[in-house]
Amino acid sequence: MKLTKILFALISTVVLFSCNKDTLPEPFDHAGQAIKDEATLKTFLQTHYYTPPTSTEHFGIVDTITNGETPLLNQVMTENVSYGNVDYKLYYLKALPEGVNESPSKVDSTLVNYKGLLLTKVNNNMEERTIFDSNNHFTFWAVLSGKVIPGWTYGIPNYKSGANTSQPDMPLTFENTGKGILFMPSGLAYKNLGSGKIPANAPIMFHIEVASVKRTDKEPDGIWSIYEDLNNDNDFTNDDTDNDNKPNYVDPDDDGDGILTKYENADPNYDYNPNDALDTDGDNTPDYLDDDDDGDGIDTKYENADPNRDGNPDDAQDTDGDNIPDYLDGN
C-alpha cells in the first residue's frame, strides 16, 4: 500500500512538473517586434502629414493624407538606437522655428510639455487618436537618465530649449521653445507590457515641447556630466578613464589616482566646464584624467598624495619642503 502511494506521488510530481514546464512562457522576441514596429511606423509616416502649431493647436496636428499633403516620412529625421541588445529606429520631427537655447544631454533633466497618443484611430470613422497622457503647464521635469522611457532619453536631446519669460510670483512662461514629435517603436516605449491605455507592443508618438534644461553633475565632482562624454559619441557609459567599470560621469575619481576629481582643479573658473582644467605636466591630459600628474614617471597613487585616504590631497607628502606636493612636483 505504501509503495502504491509513493509511486502515485512520484507520478503526480512528474506530471505536475511537466505541465509547469510546458506552460512556461516563451522568451519575448524583442528583435522580431522591432521589425514589425518599424514597418508600422513607416506606413504611418507615409500616410500622414503634419500641421504645425497655431494659436489654437499648441502642438500642431497629425492627420491622414487626403489631398496630396507632404508625408511625414519626407520630413522626419531618424536616430538609430541600440537598446537592450536590439537595434531600433527612432523617428523625430522638429517644428520650425526651433528652440533658441541649449539642448539637454541624455543624463540631464528637462522641463517639458507633452502629449502622448496612440497611432491607431479611436474608430474607423474618426481621425481622433487616443491621448494616453499629457501636460501643458510646464510642471514636469523629465530626468532623462533612467527615469523616463528610452524613447525620451534618446529623442528629447534632439530639441533645443526656449527662453524663460516668467514673471515673479506668476506661472512659468517660455517663448521660442523647441517643439516637435517623437515616433517610437514599442521597444523604446512600453514594450510587450503596455501601460494604462497603451496596448502591449504598440508604437506610439509624443508631441514634445522643451522649455528649459537642467544640467546634471551625477557624482558630484564639479563637472557637468555632459562634459564627461570624452569621445563625444553621445554614449556616457563607454568613457571610463581608469577602467574601473565606473563610467566617468558616475566616478568621483576619474583617473583612479586616489584623489577625488573635485580636488584636482578640474574647473578653475567654477562654471562646471573642464575646458580650463589644470594640466600640471603640460601633456594635454588634465590632472583629473592623468594618473601621473607631474609627468615624473611615477603614478600619482604611489606618491603619497593622500596619506589619510579621504580623497583630499591637503595632507599630501612634500619631501623637499618646497610647498609643492610630491605628486605635483616633477623635480
C-alpha positions in Angstrom: 0.0 0.0 0.0 2.8 2.3 0.9 4.6 1.5 -2.3 1.5 2.4 -4.3 1.2 5.7 -2.6 4.8 6.5 -3.2 4.5 5.6 -6.9 1.4 7.7 -7.2 3.1 10.7 -5.5 6.1 10.4 -7.9 3.9 10.1 -11.0 1.9 13.2 -9.8 5.1 15.1 -9.3 6.4 14.3 -12.7 3.1 15.2 -14.4 2.9 18.5 -12.4 6.4 19.3 -13.2 5.9 18.5 -16.9 2.8 20.7 -17.1 4.5 23.6 -15.5 7.5 23.3 -17.8 5.2 23.1 -20.8 3.3 26.2 -19.8 6.3 28.4 -19.2 6.0 31.5 -21.4 8.4 31.7 -24.3 11.0 34.5 -24.1 9.6 37.5 -25.9 11.2 38.2 -29.3 12.0 41.9 -28.9 14.1 41.9 -32.1 11.3 40.5 -34.1 8.8 43.0 -32.6 11.2 45.8 -33.6 11.0 44.8 -37.2 7.1 44.8 -37.0 7.1 48.2 -35.3 9.4 49.6 -37.9 7.0 48.6 -40.7 4.1 50.1 -38.7 5.8 53.4 -38.1 7.0 53.6 -41.7 3.5 53.0 -43.1 2.1 55.6 -40.6 4.6 58.2 -41.7 3.9 57.6 -45.3 0.2 58.1 -44.9 0.1 61.0 -42.5 1.1 64.7 -42.6 1.7 67.4 -40.0 0.1 70.8 -39.5 2.4 73.0 -37.4 1.4 74.6 -34.1 -1.1 77.5 -34.2 -2.7 79.7 -31.6 -5.5 77.1 -31.2 -3.4 74.0 -31.6 -0.5 74.2 -29.2 1.4 71.1 -30.5 0.1 71.0 -34.1 -1.9 68.2 -35.6 -1.1 64.9 -37.3 -3.7 63.8 -39.9 -4.2 61.3 -42.7 -3.2 62.4 -46.1 -6.3 63.1 -48.3 -5.2 65.8 -50.7 -1.6 65.3 -51.6 -0.1 66.7 -48.4 3.6 66.1 -47.7 4.1 62.8 -45.9 5.7 62.9 -42.6 8.2 60.3 -43.8 9.7 63.1 -46.0 10.1 65.4 -43.0 11.2 63.3 -40.1 14.8 62.6 -39.1 15.9 59.2 -37.7 18.2 58.1 -34.9 19.5 54.5 -34.7 19.3 53.3 -31.1 20.8 50.2 -29.7 19.0 49.3 -26.5 18.8 46.0 -24.7 20.9 44.4 -27.5 18.2 45.2 -30.0 18.5 47.8 -32.8 15.7 50.3 -33.1 14.9 53.3 -35.3 13.5 56.3 -33.6 11.9 59.0 -35.8 11.6 62.6 -34.8 10.2 65.8 -36.3 11.3 69.3 -35.4 8.7 72.0 -35.7 10.1 75.3 -37.1 11.4 77.6 -35.8 13.5 75.6 -33.4 14.2 76.4 -29.8 16.7 79.2 -29.1 18.8 77.8 -26.2 20.7 74.7 -25.3 19.8 71.1 -25.8 19.8 68.5 -23.0 22.1 65.5 -22.9 20.9 62.0 -22.1 22.0 62.5 -18.5 20.3 65.9 -17.9 16.8 66.9 -16.9 14.5 69.0 -19.0 11.2 70.9 -18.3 8.7 69.6 -20.9 5.2 69.8 -22.0 4.0 66.8 -23.9 1.0 64.9 -25.4 1.2 61.1 -25.9 -1.0 59.5 -28.5 -1.6 56.0 -30.0 -1.1 55.7 -33.7 -4.4 53.9 -34.2 -7.7 55.8 -34.6 -10.4 55.8 -31.9 -12.6 54.2 -34.6 -12.6 53.9 -38.3 -14.8 56.9 -38.9 -12.8 59.5 -36.9 -9.3 61.0 -37.1 -9.0 61.3 -33.4 -6.4 59.2 -31.6 -6.4 58.1 -28.0 -4.5 60.5 -25.8 -2.9 58.4 -23.0 -1.0 61.2 -21.2 -0.5 65.0 -21.5 0.9 68.0 -19.7 0.7 71.6 -20.9 1.6 73.6 -17.8 5.4 73.4 -17.6 5.2 71.4 -14.4 7.1 68.2 -15.4 10.8 67.8 -15.1 11.9 64.8 -17.1 15.0 63.1 -15.8 16.4 61.6 -19.0 18.8 59.3 -17.3 16.8 56.2 -16.4 13.6 58.0 -15.1 11.7 58.1 -18.4 11.1 55.7 -21.3 14.1 55.2 -23.6 12.4 56.9 -26.5 12.5 60.1 -24.4 16.1 59.6 -23.3 17.3 59.3 -26.9 14.8 61.6 -28.6 14.5 64.7 -26.4 18.2 65.7 -26.7 17.5 66.5 -30.4 15.5 69.5 -29.3 16.6 72.9 -28.1 15.0 74.7 -25.1 13.3 78.1 -25.1 13.6 81.5 -23.4 12.2 81.9 -19.9 9.9 84.9 -19.9 8.4 84.2 -16.4 7.5 87.0 -14.0 7.9 86.9 -10.2 5.0 85.1 -8.4 3.4 84.2 -11.7 3.1 80.8 -13.6 6.1 79.8 -15.6 6.1 81.1 -19.2 8.5 80.4 -22.1 8.9 81.7 -25.6 10.6 80.1 -28.7 10.5 76.6 -27.2 11.7 73.6 -29.1 8.6 71.7 -30.3 8.3 68.5 -32.4 7.1 64.9 -32.4 8.8 61.6 -31.4 7.6 58.5 -33.2 8.9 55.5 -31.3 8.7 51.7 -31.5 7.3 49.8 -28.6 10.7 48.6 -27.6 11.7 52.2 -26.7 8.3 52.8 -25.0 6.2 50.3 -23.1 7.4 47.1 -24.8 5.3 43.9 -24.6 3.7 45.0 -21.3 1.7 48.1 -22.3 0.6 50.7 -19.7 -2.9 52.0 -19.0 -4.5 52.9 -22.3 -1.4 51.7 -24.2 -1.7 48.2 -25.5 1.3 45.8 -25.5 3.7 46.1 -28.5 2.2 49.5 -29.5 4.4 52.0 -31.3 3.4 55.5 -30.1 4.0 59.2 -30.7 4.7 62.1 -28.4 4.2 65.8 -29.1 7.1 67.4 -27.3 7.9 70.9 -26.1 11.2 71.5 -24.5 11.2 74.6 -22.3 14.3 74.5 -20.1 17.4 72.3 -19.4 18.9 71.5 -16.0 22.4 70.2 -16.2 23.4 67.3 -14.1 26.5 66.5 -12.1 26.0 62.9 -11.1 28.8 62.3 -8.7 29.0 65.2 -7.9 32.6 66.1 -8.9 32.2 69.7 -10.0 31.9 68.9 -13.7 28.6 68.8 -15.6 28.0 65.2 -16.7 27.5 66.4 -20.3 31.3 67.2 -20.4 32.2 63.6 -19.3 31.4 62.1 -22.7 35.0 62.4 -23.7 34.7 60.8 -27.1 31.6 62.8 -28.0 29.7 59.7 -29.2 26.6 60.5 -27.0 27.2 57.4 -25.0 28.2 58.2 -21.4 28.7 54.6 -20.4 31.9 53.9 -22.5 34.0 56.7 -21.1 36.0 55.1 -18.3 39.4 56.6 -17.9 40.7 54.4 -15.2 39.0 51.2 -16.4 37.3 50.5 -13.1 33.9 49.7 -14.6 32.6 53.0 -13.4 31.9 55.5 -16.3 33.5 58.9 -15.7 30.1 60.6 -15.2 29.4 58.5 -12.1 33.0 58.1 -11.0 34.2 60.5 -8.3 37.9 59.7 -9.1 38.0 59.6 -12.9 41.7 58.7 -13.3 41.9 56.3 -10.3 44.8 58.1 -8.7 43.3 58.2 -5.3 42.5 61.9 -5.4 38.8 62.8 -6.0 38.2 64.7 -9.2 36.7 67.6 -7.2 40.2 68.2 -5.6 42.2 68.1 -8.9 41.3 71.6 -10.1 39.3 70.4 -13.0 37.3 73.6 -13.2 39.2 76.7 -12.0 36.6 79.2 -13.1 33.7 77.2 -11.5 31.5 77.0 -14.5 31.3 73.2 -14.3 33.1 73.0 -17.7 36.6 71.4 -17.5 37.9 73.2 -20.6 40.2 75.2 -18.3 41.3 72.2 -16.1 44.7 72.2 -14.6 47.4 70.3 -16.5 50.5 70.3 -14.3 52.9 68.5 -16.7 51.5 70.1 -19.9 50.9 66.8 -21.6 47.4 67.8 -22.8 45.8 65.4 -20.3 44.3 67.4 -17.4 45.3 66.3 -13.9 41.8 64.9 -13.2 42.3 62.5 -16.1 46.0 61.9 -15.7 47.4 59.1 -13.5 50.8 60.8 -13.4 50.0 64.5 -12.8 53.6 65.8 -12.7 54.9 63.6 -15.5 57.8 62.2 -13.5 57.1 58.7 -14.4 55.7 57.8 -11.1 51.9 57.3 -10.9 50.2 59.8 -8.6 48.8 57.0 -6.5 52.3 56.0 -5.5 53.5 59.5 -4.4 51.7 59.6 -1.1 49.2 62.2 -2.3 46.6 61.3 0.3 48.1 59.8 3.5 44.8 59.7 5.4 43.0 58.3 2.3 40.0 60.6 2.3 40.4 61.6 -1.3 41.6 65.1 -0.4 45.3 65.8 -1.1 45.5 68.6 1.5 47.8 66.3 3.6 50.0 65.2 0.6 53.6 64.4 1.2 56.1 67.2 0.3 59.5 65.5 0.5 61.7 68.5 -0.3 59.6 71.1 1.6 59.1 73.4 -1.4 55.4 73.7 -0.8 54.8 71.6 -4.0 53.5 68.2 -3.0 55.4 65.3 -4.5 52.6 64.2 -6.8 52.7 67.6 -8.5 56.5 68.1 -8.2 58.4 66.8 -11.2 61.7 67.5 -9.6 
